[in-house]
Amino acid sequence: MVDLMRLDRAASIGDLRAMAQRRIPRFAFDLVDGGAESERNMRRNVEAFEEVELTPRYMTDVGQIDMRAEIFGQTFDVPFGMAPIGMLNAFWPGADLILARLCKRENIPYVASSAASTTLEQLAEAADGNGWFQLYVSGDPDVTAGLVDRAEAAGYPVMMVTADVPAAGKRDRDIRNQLSVPFKITPEILVQLALHPRWSMESLAQGKPNIANYADLLKAATSYADVQKTLITPSFTWDDLERLRERWKGKLVVKGILHPADAVRCAELGCDGIIVSNHGGRQVAFGPPTVEVLPRVAEALKGRIKIMLDSGVRRGADVLRAKALGADFTFAGRALAFGVGAGGAAGAQRAMEILKLELERALGQLGVSSYGDVGASELTVQPTRG
Ligand SMILES: Cc1cc2nc3c(=O)[nH]c(=O)nc-3n(C[C@H](O)[C@H](O)[C@H](O)COP(=O)(O)O)c2cc1C
């Protein structure tokens, strides 16, 4: 049972995160909340957003606020969507379907992860026209081809290829928590489960989460390295991207671009967009926050293809900050996931309400009635190097 009174009292995504932390055993909370190594990049993502200042203009009549945004021929009710998150049912049972349905209801894009705990076919059905598919390029070309074929058959209009995993991220919290493949209950994990009986019972009822799209292939996996080999490859190159571009007839987006030269190369290869992303600070600790590199990426691309951004979005105003710096559209990862962790479907809804309220208020305060009109003229201070 979800304590609805408490969800109502959550004022921010930070409040929902704190609630999720209380409800979920530490090893599972850390799976989502954690970042690479020192977590510097993850922290900087949020800090750098806060450093971006926009200057309000007044007496502009903001009685009618329009938050809609069009991208790839589809108009969404608000200019942000749900970023792909793998294995999210390990964080909260049923999280994938909760979020796919939320995105349909709210008319925002839902990006189904290759590594989701639910099959891409089930997620396409739940997102019902609002689903995009995220592809990890496997070391085995047949595995990649199989996923692309399935995504096409399931009717996804947009495929997002993730480029920023030449190696798995080293996440110190997961090592400390002794997470292993196959999942083993250590004495410490047993204590955490006992301290969170509600989560443990619900998780038990849903069954052990797996990486559903590769369930058969991973049956024999006995180590994290086995899983990694099936999911990702260090040998993914521009030539592979070119072949994917030839193969995929829908819109093709590359996720995880940080360098302006890489962004330009994506445009030259015929991709339809990029996501400026550092995987929420989960891959490297030494990289730049996304809002810091965004202006240079936008300058290099000169409007040739769509620019999206994620990593560090925690406030509605962050979506406007990204727009002012050159993004067309934004994605939230942990912000909506924390909502699910705080209270299942009701918590996800609360996270959405908070982000929408903040975004609407921020547009009004900024003196710009339409999201589409937010631009560099509102920008005062860009993020500094941290
Ligand atoms: C637990 C977790 C799992 C993720 N799994 C994937 C994934 O399967 N594929 C992918 O492209 N990105 C994945 N990401 C990265 C997100 O798509 C997104 O880039 C990131 O969450 C954005 O940062 P934010 O959480 O600060 O909003 C994952 C992120 C988290 C937190």
PDBQT file of the ligand as one rigid body, heavy atoms in Angstrom, charges set to zero:
ROOT
HETATM    1  C1  LIG A 401      19.684   2.496 -13.388  1.00  0.00    +0.000 C 
HETATM    2  C2  LIG A 401      19.960   3.078 -14.733  1.00  0.00    +0.000 A 
HETATM    3  C3  LIG A 401      19.974   2.248 -15.840  1.00  0.00    +0.000 A 
HETATM    4  C4  LIG A 401      20.193   2.765 -17.103  1.00  0.00    +0.000 A 
HETATM    5  N1  LIG A 401      20.104   1.940 -18.190  1.00  0.00    +0.000 NA
HETATM    6  C5  LIG A 401      20.294   2.447 -19.429  1.00  0.00    +0.000 A 
HETATM    7  C6  LIG A 401      20.130   1.617 -20.554  1.00  0.00    +0.000 A 
HETATM    8  O1  LIG A 401      19.768   0.461 -20.451  1.00  0.00    +0.000 OA
HETATM    9  N2  LIG A 401      20.383   2.172 -21.770  1.00  0.00    +0.000 N 
HETATM   10  C7  LIG A 401      20.785   3.480 -21.920  1.00  0.00    +0.000 A 
HETATM   11  O2  LIG A 401      21.009   3.916 -23.049  1.00  0.00    +0.000 OA
HETATM   12  N3  LIG A 401      20.891   4.289 -20.853  1.00  0.00    +0.000 NA
HETATM   13  C8  LIG A 401      20.654   3.817 -19.620  1.00  0.00    +0.000 A 
HETATM   14  N4  LIG A 401      20.742   4.645 -18.540  1.00  0.00    +0.000 N 
HETATM   15  C9  LIG A 401      21.033   6.064 -18.735  1.00  0.00    +0.000 C 
HETATM   16  C10 LIG A 401      19.741   6.855 -18.909  1.00  0.00    +0.000 C 
HETATM   17  O3  LIG A 401      19.131   6.557 -20.131  1.00  0.00    +0.000 OA
HETATM   18  C11 LIG A 401      19.992   8.365 -18.867  1.00  0.00    +0.000 C 
HETATM   19  O4  LIG A 401      21.018   8.708 -19.763  1.00  0.00    +0.000 OA
HETATM   20  C12 LIG A 401      20.354   8.867 -17.466  1.00  0.00    +0.000 C 
HETATM   21  O5  LIG A 401      19.566   8.242 -16.489  1.00  0.00    +0.000 OA
HETATM   22  C13 LIG A 401      20.164  10.364 -17.397  1.00  0.00    +0.000 C 
HETATM   23  O6  LIG A 401      20.608  10.877 -16.183  1.00  0.00    +0.000 OA
HETATM   24  P1  LIG A 401      19.634  11.202 -14.939  1.00  0.00    +0.000 P 
HETATM   25  O7  LIG A 401      19.314   9.878 -14.329  1.00  0.00    +0.000 OA
HETATM   26  O8  LIG A 401      20.458  12.069 -14.074  1.00  0.00    +0.000 OA
HETATM   27  O9  LIG A 401      18.393  11.869 -15.508  1.00  0.00    +0.000 OA
HETATM   28  C14 LIG A 401      20.474   4.144 -17.262  1.00  0.00    +0.000 A 
HETATM   29  C15 LIG A 401      20.453   4.982 -16.154  1.00  0.00    +0.000 A 
HETATM   30  C16 LIG A 401      20.187   4.473 -14.894  1.00  0.00    +0.000 A 
HETATM   31  C17 LIG A 401      20.108   5.412 -13.725  1.00  0.00    +0.000 C 
ENDROOT
TORSDOF 0
